Amino acid sequence: MKNAFLAVLLMTPLLGLLSTMVVSNRMAFFADSLGHGAFTGIAVGVLMGFVSPLISLVVFSVLFAWFVTYIKHKSRASMDTVIGVFSSTAIAVGLMLMTYGGSFQKFSSYLIGDLLSIVPEDLAALAVVFIAVFLLWIWIFNRLLVLSINASFAKSRGIRAVQVESVFAAALAVVVAVSIQWVGILIINSMLVLPAAAARNVTNDVKHYHLVSVGIALVSGVSGLILSYFLNTAAGATIVVIASAVFFCTLWLKPYFMK
């Protein structure tokens, strides 16, 4: 529980922070596809004999994110079509590889996650990712914000959309990869959407939007972990249920904050 609590303190603020741009840039479907791509990364890592599938998970997730971003800017097909094709292909390939020889059961924990399985080495990796993403966010935030408002204006200001979106996609992929074995493939997308979606209901400016999103993610993580302990339920799922409850509360309060 101590390791799980420390992981929540490191992981949820990152998810809440990245969630703001996922929602603002309408990338919820893209975030969901990263989970599917990570599924294949796990399978590839196991087949290649890696001691820890985390290496192949991170590498494959980043390459998957970059490829989807590249195709998005080069293809004439709509974004949801491009993501749908890659997402469905990734999950199908992952399932095929994982069920090869009837060995899927040992990978089923990745679907729902196991927050209590975190060890000190995992916490060190999370701490490194936390610092790296935070520093990256300071550098890329203004560019992402302008892109989310108006792509044409961003281009006129010399902002390279493909480059900026590729960096953001890579950061998103890394966070998803290191979180997925504890949060779970089935619900990782929820934590990249719900905090910012809830914050958007009750905020009117960028600063408060980010602060409230991070706060909601952190409160949901801590309260969900504590509640899962007493109810003996999956921690990741319980955290998402709390975040969902917060979203519906803010949706009800929206008329009072948006006057």
N, C-alpha and C positions, 0 to 999 in steps of 0.2 A: 504493500500500500504506500509506503514511503517513496519508493521509486516511481510508482504510478502517479503519485501526487506531484512530484518534481517534473515528471514528463508532461503532465497537464499544464503546469505553469510555463513550460517552455513551448509546448506545441500549440495550445489554443490561441495565444496572442498572435502567432504567425498565421494561423488559419483565419483569424478575424481580420488581420491586416490585409492579407491577400484577397480575402472575400470582398473587400470594398471595390477593387478593380474588376474582379470576376463579375460582380453584379453590374457595375457601371458600364463595362464594355460588353455586356450581354454574352458572357463566356461560360455560362452555367453548363451548357451542353459539352463544351470543350473540356471543362474540369471533370465532368463525368467520364469522358472518353479516356482521360489520363488514368483513371482507375482500371479501365479495361486493358489499356496498354501495359500497365504495371503487372497485371495478371499474367500476360505473356512473358514479361521480363523475369518473373519468378520461375516459370517453367523452363525458360532458356537457361537460367542460372543453374538449376538442378540438373538438367541434361548435360551441361558442360562440366559438371562436377565441382562447382564452386562450394567451398566450405559454408559460406554464407550467401544466400541468394540476394542479399541487399546490394551487392556490387552490380550484378547484372540488372537488378531492379531499377537502380538509379540511372545507369547508363542507358538502358532500353527506354525508360520513361522520358529522359531528356531528348534522345534521338526521335522518339515518337512525337513529342511536342514540337520539335523543330520541323519535322517533316510535314506535320499537319499545318503548321503556320506557313511554311513555304508553299504548299499546295493551295492554301487559302488565297494567297496573293497571286498565284500563277494560273489557277483554274478559273474558268468562267462559270463553273457550277456554284450554287449557293453554298454558304458556309455550313448550314445544317446538313446538307447532302454530303459534303466532303467529310465532315466529322462522323456522320452516320456510317459511311462506308468504312472508314478506318477503325471506328469503334467496334462495329460488328465483326470485322475481320480479326481484330486483335483478340477479342474475347473468344471467338471461335477457335483460333489457332492455339490460344492459351489452354482452353478446355481440352482440345485434342491432344496436346502435349502432356498435360497433367493426367489425363486418363489413360495414357499409354501404359499398358501392362496392368491396368486396374489399380493404380496407386493414388487415386485422387484424395482419399480420406485424410492423408497426412497434410494436405494443403488446404483442407476445408476451414482451418482456423483463420486463414487470410480473408475469408469472406466476411466474417463477423468481428475479427480482431480479438486481441487478448491483451488488454492494457496492463494486467497484473504480471505479464511475462517479461516486463522490462528489467534489464540488468544494468549495472553501473556503466558498462561499456556503451550501451545504447544511449544512456543519458549524456555521455560525453559527445557522441555523434550528434545528438539533438542540439546540444549547446553550441557546437561548431556551426551547424546549419542555422541556428537562431541568429548568431552574430553575423554570419555571412549574408543572410537574407536581409537583415536589418540595415547593414551598410549598403547593400545593393539598392534597397528601397529609397534611401536618402538620395542616391545618385539618379535613379530612374523615375521617381515619383512625378516630378513636374512634366516630363515628357509623356508619361502615361495619361496624366490628367488632361493634357491638351488633346491627345489622340482620342480620348473618350468623349470630349466635347465636340470636336470637329476635325476630321481627318484632313480635309483640304487646308484648313488654317494651319494645322500642324506641319503639313508639307511646305507651306509658304514660309514657315519659321525654320526650315532646314532640319526638321525632325524626320529621321528615316523610320518609317512605320515598321518595315520588316525587321530591322535591327532591334528596335525597342521591343516589339512584340515577341521576338525570339528570345531576348533576355528574360522578359517576364515569364514566358512560357517555360523556359528552363528552370527558373526559380520555383514556379508552381509545380513542375514535375518533380523536382528534388524534394520539396515539402510533402507532396503526395506520397512519394516513394518511401521516405523515412517514417511517415505516419501510418501507412496503410496496414502494416502488420499488427498495429495496436488498435487503430480505429475500425478497420475493416473495409474491404472493397465495396461492399453493398451500401455503405453509408458515408464514405469519405466525401462525396460530392455535397452532401447535406451541410457539412461543416464549412464548405467553401461558398455556400449560398445563404444559409439562414442568418448568420450574424449580421452581415451587411444588409440583407433584405429587411431585417427587423430594425436596424439602425436608420435605414432610409425612411421608415415610417414616422420617425419622431425627431428628425434633425433637418436643419435648413442650410447648413454650410459644411464645407469639406472637413474642417478641423473636428467639429463635433461628430460628424459622420464616422470618421476613423476612430475617434476615441470611444464612442458608444459601441461600434462594431467589435473592437478589441475587448471592451468591457463585457459585452454579452457573451462572447466566445469564452472568456476566462471564467465568468460566473457559471455558465452552463457546464463547463468542464469540471470545475471543482464540485459544484452541487450534484452533477450527474455521477461523478465518481463516488461521492459519499452515499448517495441514494442507492447506487448499484450494490454497494457493500451490504447495506441493510436488507435490500430486496433480493440479493443473490441473483442479479441479472447481468447481462453483458454491459460492461462499462460504456463502450462506444455508443451502443444503441440508446442507453439511458441518457447520455449526454445530448444526443440528437433530439430525443423527446423533450428534454428541458429547453433546448434551443427553439424547438418548434412551438412550445407553449409560450415562450417569450415573444416569438414572432406574432402569434395570434393576439397576444395582449397588446403589442404595439400597434397592430392593425386596428384594434378597437379604439386605441387612444389617438390614432392618427388625426382625426378631425379636430381634436383639442390642441395639438401641436402645430398644425398647419393653418391655423387661423391667421 
